[in-house]
Structures are given as C-alpha cells and as structure tokens.
Amino acid sequence: MKLNKIILLAAMTCLPLQQAFSAPIEKVQVQVIDTNGGTSAVLLQKMSGSMQVVADQLFIDKDAELVVSAQQEYKRLLTEIGDRVFTGYELVDVQLAAGIQTNIVMYAKPWNTTIAKPVIDLQFSGVEKETASLLYQQIPTLKQELEQAISGASVAAGDWAGGVLRRMVRRQVEQKLPEFRAAVDVVQENNNTVVQVVIYPVGQLVTDINYELRSEAIPNILLMELKYKYAAECDKLRGLPLAYVRRNQQALEQWLMDKLLAEKSIKQFGLQPVVKLTPNTNMGVEIMINSDKYKIWFEGYGDIGRNEDNLSGKAHIGKFISPKDEIFGEAEIVLDHVDWHFGTGYSRYWGKSVWSYMRRMPIGDNDYKLEYNLSPKWRLRAEHFSGDDRNEFGVRYRIHEFLSAEYVYGGDEFYLRIIGNL
C-alpha cells in the first residue's frame, strides 16, 4: 500500500515536467527584418502581418516538442512560403524558437534594385488648381509619408506595396477629407517608381456660382475691377462637394476674405470686406465692401406714374464720426426745372435701422427719414418733409448692385420709382 502511494506521488511529480516540455503553442510572434536595412517599417509590418497569418495556422495548438524536432522542415516551409508571398524579396534565413510563445524571425533581402527616390504624383480631380491647393493643406504630410513608406523597398515589390499605400491614403482621406475618395497606383516610368494618387469628389457638387460684389459705402462703379476679378476667384469653388463646403464654410469665407484684404484698393481706402457663402449646388457668394470712415453714393431716379418732378438725381457724401453716427452732405437736382437742392444732416445707425435728419437749402425745410432693412434686398422707408408738410413711404427692392425699384406713396399719389445706383 505504501509502495503504491510512492509510485502515485512520483507520477504526479513528473507530470507537470512532461506537460511543460510538450505544452501546446498558444501564441506566435513573427518579425521580418530587411538585411539591407532600407525597407520602411510600414512595409516590414505588412510582410510580418502576412506571415503572421501563415504562422498562426502552422503552429497554434501544435506540440512545442514536435515543432522543435521538425524545426528544419518548418524553417524550409516558411522560407518557401515567404519567397512566394514577398515578391521582390528573397528570404536568406529563418530563426525559430518554439515554446508556449513561439518567436519567428525572418531575414529578407531585396532583389537587385531598390527604390531610391520615388515620385509622388498627387492630384485632385474635378476641382480648380488653386482650390486643390486648399484641399492639399488638409493632408500636408501625405506625400512625405508615402515617400518614406516606399523608399528603400525592392522595385519589384510595387504590386503588394501598393496595397499598403492605398490603405495609408484612404485612411488619411477618410479622416481629413471625408467628402472625397482616392485611387492609388504604383507604376514604373523611365526607371522611376511613380506613386499616382488621384483624389476625387463624391456626392452632390457645387455646379454653379451665384455671385455678387457690392458696397453701400462707396460707389459700386469704383469696384468694377474687383467685381470681375472675384467673379473668377469665386468660380474656383465649382466642383467642390456640397458637404465639404458646409463643413468648411468659415474657412472658405476666410480664404476669400484674406485675398480681398490683400488688394491694394482695399488697403488704400481702409475698406472692410465681408464674405458670406450660401452652400448649395447653385452656391451663393455675397461680398459686401464696407467702410467705417465714409458713406458715398450716387443715385438717379425715374418715377413712373408721377405727375411732376419725375426725373431727378442725388449725391450723398458722409463721414462717420463714430461706428453708429454719420454726418453728411447731399446735393439733389430735379431735371424738370433744373432745380438744385443742398442739405446737411446727421444719421444714427442701430441694428437694421437708420434715422436721419437733414436741413435742406435754399428752401429751408427739414427732412426726417427712417429706414429699415428687412433683408439684403428689401428696405422700408418713411420720410417727412416739413416744407410742404408731406409724408412719403416706400418699399424698395434691389434688383442688382446698379438697379433698384421702389414703390412709393407720396402725399396723395402712388408711383413706381426706378433707381439707378452708381
């Protein structure tokens, strides 16, 4: 009985030793090393990952002792598989350390030629050249990352290396430019390795531009050069995805604003541009040129349905003495009798409203006026002339920066006033 206990105890003591020696493999770690030292870490990780799948299938749950006994056969098998998987590389050695965690180190050598200086050809399709430079600012490191990834690799590795580069590009584009997609190809041209990257917009696009540049501070005729120039600048926004414009609206407005602020005429006269985008497939671009120093305008009036004084013109020259207070002078001519009227006055601005007082000469009456801007195109006016104790009310609609129409009730008559804005 005592002997049996001794035998059982010895068996129990030896069992863990046997299990420890012949335990199944639970984890495999594969590392691929370039003996030339030129292949990038990104491509080596791809090579290691490809062999990791093979190694897991070969070794997981295998008896470590059996793997050790067949080590040379496994190394030969890994070499054959690696030579087929790694196009452009030759495996020169395999180190295999079997255990519960098995480590495999594979030494690869590029074939004859390696990539010294790849050409990264990055293009944005479907958008203007200058707009493409804005988009490129969203992914400024992409070219450098692609160059680093493929430099030093075997020239013959282009096919499978292209897959790695595609994932790199698509990951960055998805993160930084989600409204775009990318196509990547690796080709050989004139003994050079060229990585061609084409990034193109998807979804709804900006197909047309509804553009306007105007001012209520200086005569619009003085802005004609800027108007034509920025019609071309705004046209560069065609082709952008609508979702991109919405997401980057402030940045695009600032892009146009910075251009305007650099204009000589804007800086010379201390003008203040304001840019407003209205994202749509037919996108609105409104540029207002304001001033905190002056307010100058010239208007001509043609009244339809009025009995007399139906052709006239007015010039207004004002100086702001504070952000909300203006002093001004006006000159008016009535063409029916070639009568000239002059006046000086004061305006107070608050919100969308303007209150004005003017003393008119030589007739010596007072003019009180209240205006309210319903929108950028619609304006209401109420005006009282003390000389003939007459009230005038108008609803004005701006057709474009040089033409408006106002429906007027003055005294005892209604008429339509056509206004030419210089």
C-alpha positions as CSV (number, residue, x, y, z in Angstrom):
1,M,0.0,0.0,0.0
2,K,2.9,2.3,0.9
3,L,4.6,1.5,-2.4
4,N,1.6,2.4,-4.4
5,K,1.5,5.8,-2.7
6,I,5.1,6.4,-3.6
7,I,4.6,5.5,-7.3
8,L,1.5,7.7,-7.5
9,L,3.4,10.6,-5.9
10,A,6.3,10.2,-8.4
11,A,3.9,10.2,-11.3
12,M,2.2,13.3,-10.1
13,T,5.6,15.0,-9.7
14,C,6.8,14.1,-13.2
15,L,3.5,15.0,-14.9
16,P,4.0,18.8,-14.8
17,L,7.5,18.4,-16.1
18,Q,6.3,16.5,-19.1
19,Q,3.5,18.9,-19.7
20,A,5.9,21.8,-19.5
21,F,8.2,20.3,-22.1
22,S,5.5,19.2,-24.5
23,A,2.9,22.0,-23.9
24,P,0.9,23.2,-26.9
25,I,1.9,26.5,-28.6
26,E,-0.5,29.3,-27.6
27,K,1.0,32.4,-29.3
28,V,3.2,33.1,-32.3
29,Q,5.2,36.3,-32.9
30,V,6.6,36.9,-36.4
31,Q,9.1,39.6,-37.3
32,V,10.5,40.3,-40.7
33,I,13.9,42.1,-41.0
34,D,15.4,43.6,-44.1
35,T,19.1,42.7,-44.1
36,N,19.8,45.8,-46.2
37,G,18.0,47.9,-43.7
38,G,16.3,50.0,-46.3
39,T,12.7,48.8,-46.3
40,S,10.4,51.0,-44.3
41,A,8.8,49.9,-41.0
42,V,5.3,50.2,-42.7
43,L,6.2,47.6,-45.4
44,L,8.0,45.3,-42.9
45,Q,4.9,45.3,-40.8
46,K,2.9,44.3,-43.8
47,M,5.3,41.5,-44.5
48,S,5.2,40.4,-40.9
49,G,1.4,40.5,-40.9
50,S,1.2,38.3,-44.0
51,M,3.5,35.7,-42.4
52,Q,1.7,36.0,-39.1
53,V,-1.4,34.5,-40.6
54,V,0.6,31.6,-42.1
55,A,2.5,31.0,-38.8
56,D,-0.7,31.0,-36.7
57,Q,-2.2,28.3,-39.0
58,L,1.0,26.3,-38.8
59,F,1.9,26.4,-35.1
60,I,-1.1,27.4,-32.9
61,D,-2.1,24.3,-30.7
62,K,0.9,22.3,-32.1
63,D,3.0,20.4,-29.6
64,A,6.1,22.5,-29.0
65,E,8.3,19.4,-28.6
66,L,7.2,18.2,-32.0
67,V,7.9,21.6,-33.6
68,V,11.4,21.6,-32.2
69,S,12.1,18.1,-33.5
70,A,10.9,19.2,-37.0
71,Q,12.4,22.6,-36.8
72,Q,14.5,22.4,-40.1
73,E,11.4,21.3,-42.0
74,Y,9.3,24.1,-40.7
75,K,12.1,26.6,-41.5
76,R,12.3,25.3,-45.1
77,L,8.5,25.6,-45.4
78,L,8.4,29.1,-44.0
79,T,11.2,30.1,-46.5
80,E,9.3,28.7,-49.5
81,I,6.1,30.5,-48.5
82,G,7.9,33.8,-47.8
83,D,9.6,33.7,-51.2
84,R,6.2,33.4,-52.8
85,V,4.5,36.0,-50.7
86,F,7.2,38.7,-50.7
87,T,7.6,39.4,-54.4
88,G,10.8,41.3,-54.8
89,Y,12.5,39.8,-51.7
90,E,14.5,36.6,-51.0
91,L,14.5,35.0,-47.6
92,V,18.0,34.3,-46.5
93,D,17.4,33.0,-43.0
94,V,14.7,31.9,-40.6
95,Q,15.1,31.7,-36.9
96,L,12.5,29.6,-35.0
97,A,12.3,29.5,-31.2
98,A,9.4,27.1,-30.3
99,G,7.6,27.3,-27.0
100,I,4.3,28.2,-25.5
101,Q,5.1,31.6,-27.1
102,T,6.9,30.8,-30.4
103,N,9.1,33.5,-31.9
104,I,10.0,33.6,-35.6
105,V,12.5,36.0,-37.1
106,M,12.7,36.0,-40.9
107,Y,15.6,37.8,-42.7
108,A,14.8,39.1,-46.2
109,K,17.0,40.6,-48.8
110,P,15.7,42.8,-51.7
111,W,16.2,41.6,-55.2
112,N,18.8,43.5,-57.3
113,T,17.2,47.1,-57.4
114,T,15.7,49.1,-54.6
115,I,13.6,52.4,-54.8
116,A,15.9,55.3,-54.1
117,K,13.7,58.4,-54.8
118,P,10.1,57.6,-55.6
119,V,7.9,60.2,-57.5
120,I,4.7,61.0,-55.6
121,D,2.2,62.3,-58.1
122,L,-0.7,63.7,-56.0
123,Q,-3.6,65.2,-57.9
124,F,-7.1,66.4,-57.1
125,S,-9.6,65.6,-59.8
126,G,-12.6,67.7,-60.7
127,V,-11.6,70.9,-58.9
128,E,-9.7,74.1,-59.8
129,K,-5.9,74.2,-59.4
130,E,-6.0,76.8,-56.6
131,T,-8.8,75.1,-54.8
132,A,-6.8,71.9,-54.9
133,S,-4.0,73.7,-53.0
134,L,-6.6,74.4,-50.3
135,L,-7.5,70.8,-50.1
136,Y,-3.9,69.8,-50.0
137,Q,-3.5,71.8,-46.9
138,Q,-5.8,69.3,-45.2
139,I,-3.3,66.4,-45.8
140,P,0.1,68.2,-45.9
141,T,2.2,65.2,-44.7
142,L,0.7,62.6,-47.1
143,K,3.4,63.0,-49.8
144,Q,6.2,62.7,-47.3
145,E,4.6,59.7,-45.6
146,L,4.2,57.9,-49.0
147,E,7.8,58.6,-49.9
148,Q,9.1,57.3,-46.6
149,A,6.9,54.2,-46.8
150,I,8.2,53.0,-50.2
151,S,11.7,54.4,-50.3
152,G,14.3,51.6,-49.9
153,A,11.9,48.8,-50.9
154,S,12.5,46.4,-53.8
155,V,11.4,47.8,-57.1
156,A,9.7,44.5,-57.8
157,A,7.6,44.9,-54.7
158,G,5.4,47.5,-56.2
159,D,2.3,45.4,-56.6
160,W,1.8,44.3,-53.0
161,A,3.4,47.6,-51.6
162,G,0.7,49.4,-53.5
163,G,-1.9,47.9,-51.2
164,V,-0.2,49.3,-48.2
165,L,0.0,52.7,-49.7
166,R,-3.7,52.6,-50.7
167,R,-4.7,52.0,-47.1
168,M,-2.5,54.8,-45.9
169,V,-4.0,57.3,-48.4
170,R,-7.6,56.2,-47.8
171,R,-7.2,56.4,-44.1
172,Q,-6.0,60.0,-44.3
173,V,-8.6,61.0,-46.9
174,E,-11.4,59.4,-44.8
175,Q,-10.2,61.3,-41.7
176,K,-9.4,64.7,-43.2
177,L,-11.4,64.8,-46.5
178,P,-14.4,62.6,-45.9
179,E,-16.2,64.1,-48.9
180,F,-13.6,62.7,-51.2
181,R,-12.3,59.3,-52.3
182,A,-8.8,58.2,-53.5
183,A,-7.3,55.9,-56.2
184,V,-3.7,54.8,-55.8
185,D,-1.4,53.0,-58.3
186,V,2.3,52.2,-58.3
187,V,3.9,52.2,-61.7
188,Q,7.4,52.2,-63.3
189,E,8.1,55.1,-65.7
190,N,11.5,55.7,-67.2
191,N,13.3,53.7,-64.5
192,N,11.4,55.6,-61.8
193,T,8.9,54.3,-59.4
194,V,5.8,56.6,-59.5
195,V,3.1,56.6,-56.9
196,Q,0.0,58.0,-58.6
197,V,-2.7,59.3,-56.2
198,V,-5.9,60.8,-57.6
199,I,-8.3,62.2,-55.0
200,Y,-11.8,63.0,-56.4
201,P,-15.0,64.4,-55.0
202,V,-18.2,62.4,-54.4
203,G,-21.8,63.2,-53.6
204,Q,-23.6,66.5,-54.6
205,L,-21.2,69.0,-56.1
206,V,-21.2,72.8,-56.5
207,T,-22.2,73.2,-60.1
208,D,-22.8,76.9,-60.4
209,I,-22.0,80.2,-58.6
210,N,-24.5,82.9,-57.9
211,Y,-22.0,85.8,-57.2
212,E,-22.4,89.4,-56.1
213,L,-20.0,92.0,-55.0
214,R,-21.4,95.4,-53.9
215,S,-21.0,98.2,-51.5
216,E,-23.2,100.7,-49.7
217,A,-20.2,102.7,-48.5
218,I,-18.6,103.7,-51.9
219,P,-20.0,103.9,-55.5
220,N,-20.2,100.4,-57.0
221,I,-18.8,101.7,-60.2
222,L,-15.4,102.1,-58.4
223,L,-15.5,98.3,-57.7
224,M,-15.8,97.1,-61.2
225,E,-12.2,95.8,-61.4
226,L,-12.6,93.9,-58.2
227,K,-16.0,92.6,-59.3
228,Y,-14.7,91.0,-62.4
229,K,-11.6,89.7,-60.7
230,Y,-13.5,88.0,-57.9
231,A,-16.1,86.5,-60.2
232,A,-13.2,84.4,-61.4
233,E,-12.0,83.7,-57.9
234,C,-15.4,82.5,-56.7
235,D,-15.7,80.4,-59.8
236,K,-12.9,78.3,-58.5
237,L,-15.3,76.8,-55.9
238,R,-17.0,74.9,-58.6
239,G,-16.7,71.1,-58.4
240,L,-16.3,71.0,-54.6
241,P,-18.6,68.6,-52.7
242,L,-21.5,70.4,-51.1
243,A,-20.9,68.6,-47.8
244,Y,-17.3,69.9,-47.9
245,V,-18.4,73.5,-48.4
246,R,-20.9,73.2,-45.5
247,R,-18.2,71.7,-43.2
248,N,-15.6,74.3,-44.2
249,Q,-17.8,77.3,-44.8
250,Q,-15.9,79.6,-42.4
251,A,-12.5,78.6,-43.8
252,L,-13.6,79.2,-47.4
253,E,-15.1,82.6,-46.4
254,Q,-11.8,83.4,-44.7
255,W,-9.9,82.3,-47.8
256,L,-11.7,84.8,-49.9
257,M,-11.5,87.5,-47.2
258,D,-7.7,87.1,-47.0
259,K,-7.5,87.7,-50.7
260,L,-9.6,90.8,-50.5
261,L,-7.7,92.2,-47.6
262,A,-4.5,91.9,-49.7
263,E,-6.0,94.1,-52.5
264,K,-4.3,97.5,-52.9
265,S,-7.6,99.4,-53.2
266,I,-9.0,97.7,-50.1
267,K,-5.9,98.6,-48.0
268,Q,-5.5,102.1,-49.5
269,F,-9.0,103.3,-48.6
270,G,-9.3,101.2,-45.4
271,L,-12.3,99.2,-46.7
272,Q,-13.8,96.3,-44.8
273,P,-14.9,93.3,-46.9
274,V,-17.5,90.8,-45.6
275,V,-17.9,87.5,-47.3
276,K,-21.0,85.3,-47.0
277,L,-21.4,81.8,-48.6
278,T,-24.7,80.1,-49.0
279,P,-23.9,76.4,-49.6
280,N,-26.0,74.9,-52.4
281,T,-25.4,73.2,-55.7
282,N,-26.0,76.7,-57.1
283,M,-23.9,78.4,-54.4
284,G,-24.4,82.0,-53.3
285,V,-21.3,84.1,-52.8
286,E,-22.1,87.6,-51.5
287,I,-19.2,90.1,-50.9
288,M,-20.0,93.4,-49.2
289,I,-17.4,96.2,-49.2
290,N,-18.0,98.3,-46.1
291,S,-16.3,101.3,-44.5
292,D,-16.2,102.7,-41.0
293,K,-15.0,106.1,-42.4
294,Y,-17.1,107.0,-45.4
295,K,-20.5,106.6,-47.0
296,I,-20.7,107.8,-50.6
297,W,-23.4,107.0,-53.1
298,F,-24.9,108.5,-56.3
299,E,-28.4,107.7,-57.4
300,G,-30.7,108.6,-60.3
301,Y,-34.5,108.4,-60.1
302,G,-37.1,107.9,-62.8
303,D,-40.7,108.0,-61.5
304,I,-43.4,106.2,-63.4
305,G,-47.0,107.4,-62.6
306,R,-46.0,110.7,-61.0
307,N,-47.4,114.0,-62.4
308,E,-44.3,116.1,-61.9
309,D,-40.6,116.1,-60.8
310,N,-40.3,112.6,-62.1
311,L,-36.6,112.8,-63.2
312,S,-34.0,113.6,-60.5
313,G,-30.7,112.6,-59.1
314,K,-28.9,112.7,-55.7
315,A,-25.3,112.6,-54.4
316,H,-24.6,111.7,-50.8
317,I,-21.1,112.2,-49.1
318,G,-20.9,111.1,-45.5
319,K,-18.3,110.8,-42.8
320,F,-18.6,108.5,-39.8
321,I,-17.7,110.2,-36.5
322,S,-18.4,107.0,-34.6
323,P,-19.4,103.5,-35.6
324,K,-23.1,104.5,-35.4
325,D,-23.0,108.2,-36.1
326,E,-22.6,109.9,-39.5
327,I,-22.6,113.5,-40.6
328,F,-23.3,114.1,-44.3
329,G,-24.0,116.4,-47.1
330,E,-26.4,115.9,-50.1
331,A,-26.9,117.5,-53.4
332,E,-30.1,116.9,-55.4
333,I,-31.1,118.0,-58.9
334,V,-34.7,117.9,-60.3
335,L,-34.4,117.8,-64.0
336,D,-37.9,119.0,-64.9
337,H,-36.9,122.6,-63.9
338,V,-33.2,122.1,-63.3
339,D,-33.7,122.9,-59.6
340,W,-30.7,122.3,-57.2
341,H,-31.2,121.5,-53.6
342,F,-28.5,121.1,-51.0
343,G,-28.6,119.8,-47.5
344,T,-26.5,118.8,-44.5
345,G,-27.5,116.3,-41.9
346,Y,-26.9,113.6,-39.3
347,S,-27.7,109.8,-39.3
348,R,-27.9,107.4,-36.4
349,Y,-27.5,103.7,-37.1
350,W,-28.8,100.9,-34.8
351,G,-29.2,97.3,-35.9
352,K,-31.0,97.2,-39.3
353,S,-32.5,100.7,-38.8
354,V,-31.2,104.2,-39.7
355,W,-32.7,107.5,-38.5
356,S,-31.7,110.7,-40.4
357,Y,-32.2,114.4,-40.1
358,M,-31.3,116.9,-42.9
359,R,-31.7,120.6,-43.3
360,R,-32.4,121.4,-46.9
361,M,-31.4,124.6,-48.7
362,P,-32.3,127.0,-50.2
363,I,-35.9,126.1,-49.4
364,G,-35.1,125.9,-45.7
365,D,-37.1,122.9,-44.7
366,N,-36.4,119.9,-42.6
367,D,-36.3,116.3,-43.8
368,Y,-36.8,113.5,-41.3
369,K,-36.2,109.9,-42.5
370,L,-36.4,106.4,-41.0
371,E,-35.2,103.4,-43.0
372,Y,-35.3,99.7,-42.0
373,N,-33.6,96.9,-43.9
374,L,-35.8,93.9,-44.0
375,S,-33.2,91.8,-45.8
376,P,-30.2,92.4,-48.1
377,K,-32.6,93.2,-50.9
378,W,-35.7,94.7,-49.3
379,R,-35.8,98.1,-47.5
380,L,-38.7,100.2,-46.0
381,R,-38.6,104.0,-45.9
382,A,-40.7,106.6,-44.1
383,E,-39.9,110.3,-44.7
384,H,-41.4,113.6,-43.7
385,F,-40.8,117.0,-45.4
386,S,-41.6,119.9,-43.2
387,G,-41.7,122.5,-46.0
388,D,-44.9,121.2,-47.6
389,D,-45.9,119.1,-44.6
390,R,-45.7,116.0,-46.7
391,N,-45.1,112.3,-45.8
392,E,-43.6,109.7,-48.2
393,F,-43.5,105.9,-47.7
394,G,-41.6,103.5,-49.9
395,V,-40.8,99.8,-50.3
396,R,-37.6,99.3,-52.1
397,Y,-36.2,96.1,-53.8
398,R,-32.6,95.9,-55.0
399,I,-32.5,94.1,-58.4
400,H,-28.7,94.1,-58.5
401,E,-26.0,96.5,-57.4
402,F,-26.7,99.0,-60.1
403,L,-30.5,98.9,-60.2
404,S,-33.4,99.1,-57.7
405,A,-37.1,99.6,-57.8
406,E,-39.2,101.4,-55.1
407,Y,-43.0,101.5,-54.8
408,V,-43.8,104.9,-53.3
409,Y,-46.8,106.5,-51.7
410,G,-46.2,110.3,-51.5
411,G,-48.9,112.7,-50.4
412,D,-51.9,111.7,-52.5
413,E,-50.3,109.6,-55.2
414,F,-48.7,106.2,-55.8
415,Y,-45.9,105.7,-58.3
416,L,-43.1,103.4,-59.2
417,R,-39.5,104.7,-58.9
418,I,-36.7,103.2,-60.9
419,I,-33.4,103.8,-59.2
420,G,-30.0,103.7,-60.8
421,N,-27.2,103.1,-58.3
422,L,-23.7,104.2,-59.3
